[in-house]
Amino acid sequence: MRQAAMTIYALGALAACAATPPGTSAEDAARFEAAAKSLGCTLRSEGDYLAMEMQTGLARQQLLDFAAFHLSTGGAERQPDGGVKLTTGACA
């Protein structure tokens, strides 16, 4: 029974690690989601990305990676105006 619990715990830890784009951490993801929420969960313009950079401390490419990751995992929707709207986490 203890072995099964340890296996489940290990799988949960691996899943948590897989919940971010390569080269980022769970803390980066939390900062990204909090910053996105402060902008109404939608990233449209250069100003939105600049505000995200300032709030998160992440580089532009990392922000783009997070947006693409959310799009590919169903955690965001592409908007008609070209923006990205997050639909999970703090933005659910």
Gaussian input, Z-matrix of N, CA and C with variables (Angstrom, degrees):
# hf/3-21g

backbone

0 1
 N
 C     1     B1
 C     2     B2     1     A1
 N     3     B3     2     A2     1     D1
 C     4     B4     3     A3     2     D2
 C     5     B5     4     A4     3     D3
 N     6     B6     5     A5     4     D4
 C     7     B7     6     A6     5     D5
 C     8     B8     7     A7     6     D6
 N     9     B9     8     A8     7     D7
 C    10    B10     9     A9     8     D8
 C    11    B11    10    A10     9     D9
 N    12    B12    11    A11    10    D10
 C    13    B13    12    A12    11    D11
 C    14    B14    13    A13    12    D12
 N    15    B15    14    A14    13    D13
 C    16    B16    15    A15    14    D14
 C    17    B17    16    A16    15    D15
 N    18    B18    17    A17    16    D16
 C    19    B19    18    A18    17    D17
 C    20    B20    19    A19    18    D18
 N    21    B21    20    A20    19    D19
 C    22    B22    21    A21    20    D20
 C    23    B23    22    A22    21    D21
 N    24    B24    23    A23    22    D22
 C    25    B25    24    A24    23    D23
 C    26    B26    25    A25    24    D24
 N    27    B27    26    A26    25    D25
 C    28    B28    27    A27    26    D26
 C    29    B29    28    A28    27    D27
 N    30    B30    29    A29    28    D28
 C    31    B31    30    A30    29    D29
 C    32    B32    31    A31    30    D30
 N    33    B33    32    A32    31    D31
 C    34    B34    33    A33    32    D32
 C    35    B35    34    A34    33    D33
 N    36    B36    35    A35    34    D34
 C    37    B37    36    A36    35    D35
 C    38    B38    37    A37    36    D36
 N    39    B39    38    A38    37    D37
 C    40    B40    39    A39    38    D38
 C    41    B41    40    A40    39    D39
 N    42    B42    41    A41    40    D40
 C    43    B43    42    A42    41    D41
 C    44    B44    43    A43    42    D42
 N    45    B45    44    A44    43    D43
 C    46    B46    45    A45    44    D44
 C    47    B47    46    A46    45    D45
 N    48    B48    47    A47    46    D46
 C    49    B49    48    A48    47    D47
 C    50    B50    49    A49    48    D48
 N    51    B51    50    A50    49    D49
 C    52    B52    51    A51    50    D50
 C    53    B53    52    A52    51    D51
 N    54    B54    53    A53    52    D52
 C    55    B55    54    A54    53    D53
 C    56    B56    55    A55    54    D54
 N    57    B57    56    A56    55    D55
 C    58    B58    57    A57    56    D56
 C    59    B59    58    A58    57    D57
 N    60    B60    59    A59    58    D58
 C    61    B61    60    A60    59    D59
 C    62    B62    61    A61    60    D60
 N    63    B63    62    A62    61    D61
 C    64    B64    63    A63    62    D62
 C    65    B65    64    A64    63    D63
 N    66    B66    65    A65    64    D64
 C    67    B67    66    A66    65    D65
 C    68    B68    67    A67    66    D66
 N    69    B69    68    A68    67    D67
 C    70    B70    69    A69    68    D68
 C    71    B71    70    A70    69    D69
 N    72    B72    71    A71    70    D70
 C    73    B73    72    A72    71    D71
 C    74    B74    73    A73    72    D72
 N    75    B75    74    A74    73    D73
 C    76    B76    75    A75    74    D74
 C    77    B77    76    A76    75    D75
 N    78    B78    77    A77    76    D76
 C    79    B79    78    A78    77    D77
 C    80    B80    79    A79    78    D78
 N    81    B81    80    A80    79    D79
 C    82    B82    81    A81    80    D80
 C    83    B83    82    A82    81    D81
 N    84    B84    83    A83    82    D82
 C    85    B85    84    A84    83    D83
 C    86    B86    85    A85    84    D84
 N    87    B87    86    A86    85    D85
 C    88    B88    87    A87    86    D86
 C    89    B89    88    A88    87    D87
 N    90    B90    89    A89    88    D88
 C    91    B91    90    A90    89    D89
 C    92    B92    91    A91    90    D90
 N    93    B93    92    A92    91    D91
 C    94    B94    93    A93    92    D92
 C    95    B95    94    A94    93    D93
 N    96    B96    95    A95    94    D94
 C    97    B97    96    A96    95    D95
 C    98    B98    97    A97    96    D96
 N    99    B99    98    A98    97    D97
 C   100   B100    99    A99    98    D98
 C   101   B101   100   A100    99    D99
 N   102   B102   101   A101   100   D100
 C   103   B103   102   A102   101   D101
 C   104   B104   103   A103   102   D102
 N   105   B105   104   A104   103   D103
 C   106   B106   105   A105   104   D104
 C   107   B107   106   A106   105   D105
 N   108   B108   107   A107   106   D106
 C   109   B109   108   A108   107   D107
 C   110   B110   109   A109   108   D108
 N   111   B111   110   A110   109   D109
 C   112   B112   111   A111   110   D110
 C   113   B113   112   A112   111   D111
 N   114   B114   113   A113   112   D112
 C   115   B115   114   A114   113   D113
 C   116   B116   115   A115   114   D114
 N   117   B117   116   A116   115   D115
 C   118   B118   117   A117   116   D116
 C   119   B119   118   A118   117   D117
 N   120   B120   119   A119   118   D118
 C   121   B121   120   A120   119   D119
 C   122   B122   121   A121   120   D120
 N   123   B123   122   A122   121   D121
 C   124   B124   123   A123   122   D122
 C   125   B125   124   A124   123   D123
 N   126   B126   125   A125   124   D124
 C   127   B127   126   A126   125   D125
 C   128   B128   127   A127   126   D126
 N   129   B129   128   A128   127   D127
 C   130   B130   129   A129   128   D128
 C   131   B131   130   A130   129   D129
 N   132   B132   131   A131   130   D130
 C   133   B133   132   A132   131   D131
 C   134   B134   133   A133   132   D132
 N   135   B135   134   A134   133   D133
 C   136   B136   135   A135   134   D134
 C   137   B137   136   A136   135   D135
 N   138   B138   137   A137   136   D136
 C   139   B139   138   A138   137   D137
 C   140   B140   139   A139   138   D138
 N   141   B141   140   A140   139   D139
 C   142   B142   141   A141   140   D140
 C   143   B143   142   A142   141   D141
 N   144   B144   143   A143   142   D142
 C   145   B145   144   A144   143   D143
 C   146   B146   145   A145   144   D144
 N   147   B147   146   A146   145   D145
 C   148   B148   147   A147   146   D146
 C   149   B149   148   A148   147   D147
 N   150   B150   149   A149   148   D148
 C   151   B151   150   A150   149   D149
 C   152   B152   151   A151   150   D150
 N   153   B153   152   A152   151   D151
 C   154   B154   153   A153   152   D152
 C   155   B155   154   A154   153   D153
 N   156   B156   155   A155   154   D154
 C   157   B157   156   A156   155   D155
 C   158   B158   157   A157   156   D156
 N   159   B159   158   A158   157   D157
 C   160   B160   159   A159   158   D158
 C   161   B161   160   A160   159   D159
 N   162   B162   161   A161   160   D160
 C   163   B163   162   A162   161   D161
 C   164   B164   163   A163   162   D162
 N   165   B165   164   A164   163   D163
 C   166   B166   165   A165   164   D164
 C   167   B167   166   A166   165   D165
 N   168   B168   167   A167   166   D166
 C   169   B169   168   A168   167   D167
 C   170   B170   169   A169   168   D168
 N   171   B171   170   A170   169   D169
 C   172   B172   171   A171   170   D170
 C   173   B173   172   A172   171   D171
 N   174   B174   173   A173   172   D172
 C   175   B175   174   A174   173   D173
 C   176   B176   175   A175   174   D174
 N   177   B177   176   A176   175   D175
 C   178   B178   177   A177   176   D176
 C   179   B179   178   A178   177   D177
 N   180   B180   179   A179   178   D178
 C   181   B181   180   A180   179   D179
 C   182   B182   181   A181   180   D180
 N   183   B183   182   A182   181   D181
 C   184   B184   183   A183   182   D182
 C   185   B185   184   A184   183   D183
 N   186   B186   185   A185   184   D184
 C   187   B187   186   A186   185   D185
 C   188   B188   187   A187   186   D186
 N   189   B189   188   A188   187   D187
 C   190   B190   189   A189   188   D188
 C   191   B191   190   A190   189   D189
 N   192   B192   191   A191   190   D190
 C   193   B193   192   A192   191   D191
 C   194   B194   193   A193   192   D192
 N   195   B195   194   A194   193   D193
 C   196   B196   195   A195   194   D194
 C   197   B197   196   A196   195   D195
 N   198   B198   197   A197   196   D196
 C   199   B199   198   A198   197   D197
 C   200   B200   199   A199   198   D198
 N   201   B201   200   A200   199   D199
 C   202   B202   201   A201   200   D200
 C   203   B203   202   A202   201   D201
 N   204   B204   203   A203   202   D202
 C   205   B205   204   A204   203   D203
 C   206   B206   205   A205   204   D204
 N   207   B207   206   A206   205   D205
 C   208   B208   207   A207   206   D206
 C   209   B209   208   A208   207   D207
 N   210   B210   209   A209   208   D208
 C   211   B211   210   A210   209   D209
 C   212   B212   211   A211   210   D210
 N   213   B213   212   A212   211   D211
 C   214   B214   213   A213   212   D212
 C   215   B215   214   A214   213   D213
 N   216   B216   215   A215   214   D214
 C   217   B217   216   A216   215   D215
 C   218   B218   217   A217   216   D216
 N   219   B219   218   A218   217   D217
 C   220   B220   219   A219   218   D218
 C   221   B221   220   A220   219   D219
 N   222   B222   221   A221   220   D220
 C   223   B223   222   A222   221   D221
 C   224   B224   223   A223   222   D222
 N   225   B225   224   A224   223   D223
 C   226   B226   225   A225   224   D224
 C   227   B227   226   A226   225   D225
 N   228   B228   227   A227   226   D226
 C   229   B229   228   A228   227   D227
 C   230   B230   229   A229   228   D228
 N   231   B231   230   A230   229   D229
 C   232   B232   231   A231   230   D230
 C   233   B233   232   A232   231   D231
 N   234   B234   233   A233   232   D232
 C   235   B235   234   A234   233   D233
 C   236   B236   235   A235   234   D234
 N   237   B237   236   A236   235   D235
 C   238   B238   237   A237   236   D236
 C   239   B239   238   A238   237   D237
 N   240   B240   239   A239   238   D238
 C   241   B241   240   A240   239   D239
 C   242   B242   241   A241   240   D240
 N   243   B243   242   A242   241   D241
 C   244   B244   243   A243   242   D242
 C   245   B245   244   A244   243   D243
 N   246   B246   245   A245   244   D244
 C   247   B247   246   A246   245   D245
 C   248   B248   247   A247   246   D246
 N   249   B249   248   A248   247   D247
 C   250   B250   249   A249   248   D248
 C   251   B251   250   A250   249   D249
 N   252   B252   251   A251   250   D250
 C   253   B253   252   A252   251   D251
 C   254   B254   253   A253   252   D252
 N   255   B255   254   A254   253   D253
 C   256   B256   255   A255   254   D254
 C   257   B257   256   A256   255   D255
 N   258   B258   257   A257   256   D256
 C   259   B259   258   A258   257   D257
 C   260   B260   259   A259   258   D258
 N   261   B261   260   A260   259   D259
 C   262   B262   261   A261   260   D260
 C   263   B263   262   A262   261   D261
 N   264   B264   263   A263   262   D262
 C   265   B265   264   A264   263   D263
 C   266   B266   265   A265   264   D264
 N   267   B267   266   A266   265   D265
 C   268   B268   267   A267   266   D266
 C   269   B269   268   A268   267   D267
 N   270   B270   269   A269   268   D268
 C   271   B271   270   A270   269   D269
 C   272   B272   271   A271   270   D270
 N   273   B273   272   A272   271   D271
 C   274   B274   273   A273   272   D272
 C   275   B275   274   A274   273   D273

   B1=1.4490
   B2=1.5290
   B3=1.3229
   B4=1.4603
   B5=1.5284
   B6=1.3242
   B7=1.4682
   B8=1.5332
   B9=1.3211
   B10=1.4642
   B11=1.5296
   B12=1.3165
   B13=1.4591
   B14=1.5210
   B15=1.3208
   B16=1.4654
   B17=1.5289
   B18=1.3154
   B19=1.4641
   B20=1.5260
   B21=1.3161
   B22=1.4639
   B23=1.5302
   B24=1.3207
   B25=1.4609
   B26=1.5269
   B27=1.3302
   B28=1.4620
   B29=1.5243
   B30=1.3214
   B31=1.4684
   B32=1.5227
   B33=1.3250
   B34=1.4652
   B35=1.5163
   B36=1.3176
   B37=1.4647
   B38=1.5116
   B39=1.3204
   B40=1.4671
   B41=1.5201
   B42=1.3045
   B43=1.4641
   B44=1.5178
   B45=1.3310
   B46=1.4626
   B47=1.5213
   B48=1.3130
   B49=1.4644
   B50=1.5230
   B51=1.3247
   B52=1.4578
   B53=1.5206
   B54=1.3269
   B55=1.4538
   B56=1.5210
   B57=1.3072
   B58=1.4644
   B59=1.5246
   B60=1.3171
   B61=1.4607
   B62=1.5295
   B63=1.3135
   B64=1.4704
   B65=1.5362
   B66=1.3156
   B67=1.4588
   B68=1.5144
   B69=1.3340
   B70=1.4652
   B71=1.5265
   B72=1.3185
   B73=1.4634
   B74=1.5274
   B75=1.3156
   B76=1.4610
   B77=1.5301
   B78=1.3301
   B79=1.4667
   B80=1.5319
   B81=1.3419
   B82=1.4630
   B83=1.5327
   B84=1.3279
   B85=1.4676
   B86=1.5201
   B87=1.3232
   B88=1.4672
   B89=1.5271
   B90=1.3324
   B91=1.4711
   B92=1.5265
   B93=1.3368
   B94=1.4623
   B95=1.5227
   B96=1.3342
   B97=1.4590
   B98=1.5264
   B99=1.3284
   B100=1.4629
   B101=1.5260
   B102=1.3252
   B103=1.4673
   B104=1.5276
   B105=1.3278
   B106=1.4620
   B107=1.5302
   B108=1.3206
   B109=1.4651
   B110=1.5244
   B111=1.3295
   B112=1.4657
   B113=1.5271
   B114=1.3450
   B115=1.4662
   B116=1.5272
   B117=1.3188
   B118=1.4517
   B119=1.5246
   B120=1.3215
   B121=1.4686
   B122=1.5258
   B123=1.3168
   B124=1.4567
   B125=1.5240
   B126=1.3203
   B127=1.4658
   B128=1.5175
   B129=1.3384
   B130=1.4584
   B131=1.5241
   B132=1.3049
   B133=1.4562
   B134=1.5182
   B135=1.3070
   B136=1.4605
   B137=1.5215
   B138=1.3286
   B139=1.4572
   B140=1.5217
   B141=1.3416
   B142=1.4638
   B143=1.5271
   B144=1.3213
   B145=1.4619
   B146=1.5301
   B147=1.3252
   B148=1.4743
   B149=1.5274
   B150=1.3284
   B151=1.4656
   B152=1.5291
   B153=1.3237
   B154=1.4709
   B155=1.5240
   B156=1.3301
   B157=1.4688
   B158=1.5212
   B159=1.3353
   B160=1.4540
   B161=1.5267
   B162=1.3222
   B163=1.4615
   B164=1.5233
   B165=1.3278
   B166=1.4622
   B167=1.5196
   B168=1.3345
   B169=1.4562
   B170=1.5180
   B171=1.3385
   B172=1.4594
   B173=1.5241
   B174=1.3103
   B175=1.4588
   B176=1.5300
   B177=1.3144
   B178=1.4644
   B179=1.5253
   B180=1.3360
   B181=1.4660
   B182=1.5185
   B183=1.3275
   B184=1.4601
   B185=1.5256
   B186=1.3264
   B187=1.4618
   B188=1.5203
   B189=1.3253
   B190=1.4640
   B191=1.5209
   B192=1.3308
   B193=1.4664
   B194=1.5205
   B195=1.3328
   B196=1.4662
   B197=1.5278
   B198=1.3258
   B199=1.4666
   B200=1.5284
   B201=1.3273
   B202=1.4605
   B203=1.5299
   B204=1.3251
   B205=1.4642
   B206=1.5243
   B207=1.3295
   B208=1.4646
   B209=1.5248
   B210=1.3181
   B211=1.4632
   B212=1.5269
   B213=1.3184
   B214=1.4680
   B215=1.5197
   B216=1.3276
   B217=1.4623
   B218=1.5268
   B219=1.3280
   B220=1.4577
   B221=1.5137
   B222=1.3349
   B223=1.4546
   B224=1.5163
   B225=1.3255
   B226=1.4628
   B227=1.5276
   B228=1.3125
   B229=1.4637
   B230=1.5179
   B231=1.3192
   B232=1.4603
   B233=1.5282
   B234=1.3116
   B235=1.4586
   B236=1.5273
   B237=1.3248
   B238=1.4695
   B239=1.5242
   B240=1.3465
   B241=1.4646
   B242=1.5213
   B243=1.3551
   B244=1.4556
   B245=1.5112
   B246=1.3059
   B247=1.4580
   B248=1.5227
   B249=1.3184
   B250=1.4595
   B251=1.5218
   B252=1.3335
   B253=1.4625
   B254=1.5199
   B255=1.3385
   B256=1.4602
   B257=1.5178
   B258=1.3434
   B259=1.4593
   B260=1.5348
   B261=1.3224
   B262=1.4637
   B263=1.5219
   B264=1.3260
   B265=1.4541
   B266=1.5133
   B267=1.3146
   B268=1.4623
   B269=1.5252
   B270=1.3258
   B271=1.4650
   B272=1.5277
   B273=1.3312
   B274=1.4695
   B275=1.5152
   A1=110.44
   A2=115.84
   A3=119.39
   A4=110.85
   A5=116.68
   A6=121.09
   A7=110.44
   A8=116.82
   A9=120.77
   A10=110.12
   A11=117.21
   A12=120.87
   A13=110.80
   A14=116.92
   A15=120.88
   A16=110.64
   A17=117.24
   A18=121.54
   A19=110.30
   A20=116.51
   A21=120.54
   A22=110.22
   A23=117.15
   A24=120.86
   A25=110.50
   A26=117.20
   A27=121.50
   A28=111.13
   A29=116.93
   A30=119.94
   A31=110.93
   A32=116.76
   A33=119.91
   A34=111.86
   A35=116.63
   A36=120.45
   A37=110.66
   A38=117.61
   A39=120.57
   A40=110.82
   A41=117.50
   A42=120.71
   A43=110.45
   A44=117.44
   A45=120.46
   A46=110.72
   A47=116.96
   A48=120.40
   A49=111.31
   A50=116.21
   A51=120.58
   A52=111.64
   A53=117.64
   A54=121.55
   A55=113.10
   A56=118.34
   A57=121.67
   A58=109.42
   A59=117.06
   A60=119.19
   A61=110.72
   A62=117.73
   A63=120.60
   A64=111.43
   A65=115.13
   A66=120.18
   A67=114.62
   A68=116.67
   A69=119.96
   A70=108.86
   A71=114.93
   A72=120.58
   A73=110.90
   A74=114.49
   A75=119.95
   A76=110.52
   A77=117.14
   A78=120.69
   A79=110.71
   A80=116.32
   A81=120.21
   A82=109.75
   A83=116.00
   A84=120.85
   A85=111.02
   A86=116.93
   A87=120.99
   A88=110.54
   A89=117.03
   A90=120.17
   A91=110.63
   A92=117.66
   A93=121.86
   A94=110.08
   A95=116.91
   A96=120.06
   A97=112.21
   A98=117.66
   A99=120.80
   A100=110.90
   A101=116.04
   A102=119.78
   A103=110.49
   A104=117.00
   A105=120.08
   A106=110.27
   A107=116.10
   A108=119.16
   A109=110.89
   A110=117.21
   A111=120.14
   A112=112.11
   A113=116.30
   A114=121.12
   A115=111.83
   A116=117.36
   A117=120.57
   A118=113.02
   A119=116.96
   A120=124.30
   A121=113.92
   A122=117.68
   A123=120.73
   A124=110.10
   A125=115.35
   A126=122.46
   A127=107.70
   A128=115.41
   A129=120.02
   A130=113.31
   A131=115.70
   A132=119.76
   A133=112.36
   A134=114.52
   A135=121.40
   A136=110.26
   A137=116.80
   A138=121.49
   A139=112.27
   A140=116.40
   A141=119.80
   A142=110.25
   A143=116.41
   A144=119.24
   A145=111.77
   A146=117.23
   A147=119.28
   A148=110.86
   A149=116.14
   A150=119.85
   A151=110.44
   A152=116.82
   A153=120.66
   A154=110.51
   A155=116.95
   A156=120.20
   A157=110.58
   A158=116.37
   A159=120.73
   A160=111.59
   A161=116.90
   A162=120.36
   A163=113.17
   A164=116.87
   A165=119.98
   A166=114.38
   A167=116.73
   A168=119.94
   A169=112.40
   A170=116.87
   A171=121.43
   A172=110.40
   A173=115.86
   A174=121.60
   A175=109.65
   A176=116.45
   A177=121.32
   A178=111.48
   A179=117.23
   A180=119.33
   A181=111.33
   A182=117.61
   A183=120.25
   A184=110.94
   A185=117.00
   A186=120.38
   A187=110.44
   A188=116.16
   A189=119.89
   A190=110.90
   A191=116.46
   A192=120.58
   A193=111.17
   A194=116.93
   A195=119.99
   A196=110.41
   A197=117.32
   A198=120.16
   A199=110.21
   A200=117.71
   A201=121.65
   A202=110.83
   A203=116.43
   A204=121.10
   A205=109.86
   A206=117.04
   A207=120.16
   A208=111.06
   A209=116.95
   A210=119.68
   A211=111.05
   A212=116.93
   A213=120.48
   A214=113.31
   A215=117.74
   A216=120.84
   A217=112.61
   A218=117.50
   A219=120.66
   A220=113.90
   A221=117.14
   A222=121.13
   A223=113.61
   A224=116.39
   A225=121.03
   A226=108.70
   A227=114.48
   A228=121.44
   A229=109.05
   A230=115.92
   A231=120.42
   A232=107.78
   A233=117.13
   A234=123.12
   A235=110.81
   A236=117.83
   A237=120.83
   A238=113.70
   A239=116.57
   A240=120.00
   A241=112.41
   A242=117.24
   A243=121.11
   A244=113.45
   A245=117.75
   A246=120.86
   A247=111.92
   A248=114.40
   A249=122.56
   A250=107.60
   A251=116.70
   A252=121.39
   A253=108.77
   A254=115.99
   A255=120.92
   A256=109.13
   A257=115.39
   A258=120.52
   A259=112.68
   A260=118.00
   A261=121.26
   A262=109.59
   A263=115.20
   A264=120.46
   A265=111.70
   A266=116.64
   A267=122.25
   A268=111.90
   A269=117.03
   A270=122.01
   A271=113.44
   A272=116.71
   A273=119.96
   A274=111.14
   D1=-42.14
   D2=-179.60
   D3=-63.95
   D4=-38.59
   D5=179.19
   D6=-62.31
   D7=-40.76
   D8=179.05
   D9=-63.41
   D10=-41.67
   D11=179.29
   D12=-63.79
   D13=-41.21
   D14=178.92
   D15=-65.05
   D16=-39.16
   D17=179.09
   D18=-64.39
   D19=-44.75
   D20=179.11
   D21=-63.18
   D22=-41.74
   D23=178.21
   D24=-61.52
   D25=-44.41
   D26=-179.56
   D27=-63.53
   D28=-41.57
   D29=178.19
   D30=-64.81
   D31=-38.39
   D32=176.62
   D33=-63.56
   D34=-40.38
   D35=178.23
   D36=-64.97
   D37=-40.64
   D38=177.75
   D39=-65.02
   D40=-40.60
   D41=178.89
   D42=-62.95
   D43=-38.99
   D44=178.53
   D45=-63.77
   D46=-38.23
   D47=178.42
   D48=-66.88
   D49=-33.14
   D50=-178.19
   D51=-78.82
   D52=-3.88
   D53=-175.75
   D54=-84.56
   D55=11.71
   D56=177.33
   D57=-135.96
   D58=156.11
   D59=175.51
   D60=-62.71
   D61=155.81
   D62=178.49
   D63=-54.35
   D64=138.55
   D65=177.68
   D66=83.90
   D67=6.99
   D68=178.58
   D69=-124.84
   D70=165.82
   D71=-176.97
   D72=-117.31
   D73=172.96
   D74=175.40
   D75=-63.05
   D76=-33.75
   D77=177.55
   D78=-66.10
   D79=-39.27
   D80=176.29
   D81=-61.41
   D82=-43.09
   D83=-179.90
   D84=-62.67
   D85=-41.15
   D86=179.27
   D87=-64.38
   D88=-42.97
   D89=178.05
   D90=-64.98
   D91=-39.86
   D92=178.44
   D93=-60.71
   D94=-48.60
   D95=-178.25
   D96=-65.06
   D97=-40.68
   D98=179.16
   D99=-64.27
   D100=-42.33
   D101=179.22
   D102=-66.95
   D103=-40.32
   D104=178.68
   D105=-62.64
   D106=-41.69
   D107=178.92
   D108=-60.92
   D109=-38.85
   D110=-179.99
   D111=-65.47
   D112=-18.27
   D113=178.67
   D114=-103.84
   D115=18.35
   D116=179.23
   D117=78.65
   D118=17.26
   D119=176.02
   D120=69.02
   D121=8.56
   D122=-179.67
   D123=-123.72
   D124=130.53
   D125=176.79
   D126=-109.80
   D127=114.29
   D128=-176.15
   D129=-120.18
   D130=-44.27
   D131=-165.85
   D132=-119.28
   D133=172.78
   D134=174.98
   D135=-57.19
   D136=-40.11
   D137=179.02
   D138=-60.74
   D139=-38.78
   D140=178.25
   D141=-62.88
   D142=-44.63
   D143=-178.86
   D144=-69.67
   D145=-35.21
   D146=175.71
   D147=-64.32
   D148=-41.99
   D149=177.68
   D150=-63.56
   D151=-39.40
   D152=177.86
   D153=-63.94
   D154=-42.32
   D155=178.52
   D156=-59.33
   D157=-44.71
   D158=-178.14
   D159=-66.77
   D160=-40.72
   D161=-177.03
   D162=-74.34
   D163=-33.50
   D164=-173.25
   D165=-99.29
   D166=-26.21
   D167=-172.97
   D168=77.68
   D169=7.84
   D170=179.13
   D171=-88.05
   D172=150.97
   D173=176.43
   D174=-74.16
   D175=158.51
   D176=-179.48
   D177=-54.44
   D178=-44.40
   D179=-178.74
   D180=-62.50
   D181=-36.31
   D182=177.41
   D183=-65.47
   D184=-38.94
   D185=177.24
   D186=-64.36
   D187=-42.94
   D188=177.53
   D189=-63.74
   D190=-38.16
   D191=177.15
   D192=-63.41
   D193=-42.11
   D194=177.68
   D195=-63.40
   D196=-44.28
   D197=179.48
   D198=-61.50
   D199=-45.32
   D200=179.21
   D201=-64.16
   D202=-39.83
   D203=178.65
   D204=-61.29
   D205=-45.70
   D206=179.49
   D207=-64.24
   D208=-39.00
   D209=176.98
   D210=-62.75
   D211=-43.28
   D212=-176.03
   D213=-73.03
   D214=-22.49
   D215=-179.01
   D216=-102.18
   D217=5.10
   D218=179.00
   D219=82.86
   D220=10.77
   D221=-179.44
   D222=-91.44
   D223=5.63
   D224=179.18
   D225=-155.71
   D226=160.66
   D227=178.21
   D228=-125.05
   D229=139.28
   D230=174.20
   D231=-75.87
   D232=134.23
   D233=-178.45
   D234=-93.67
   D235=154.40
   D236=-179.79
   D237=-58.65
   D238=-28.77
   D239=-179.45
   D240=-84.42
   D241=5.08
   D242=179.37
   D243=96.43
   D244=-6.97
   D245=179.84
   D246=-78.75
   D247=179.13
   D248=178.74
   D249=-127.10
   D250=129.22
   D251=177.45
   D252=-113.26
   D253=120.48
   D254=177.08
   D255=-74.24
   D256=142.61
   D257=-176.01
   D258=-127.99
   D259=7.42
   D260=-179.71
   D261=-129.49
   D262=177.40
   D263=177.73
   D264=61.01
   D265=-131.51
   D266=-179.23
   D267=-63.84
   D268=-18.19
   D269=-176.62
   D270=-102.06
   D271=9.34
   D272=-178.72
   D273=-72.28

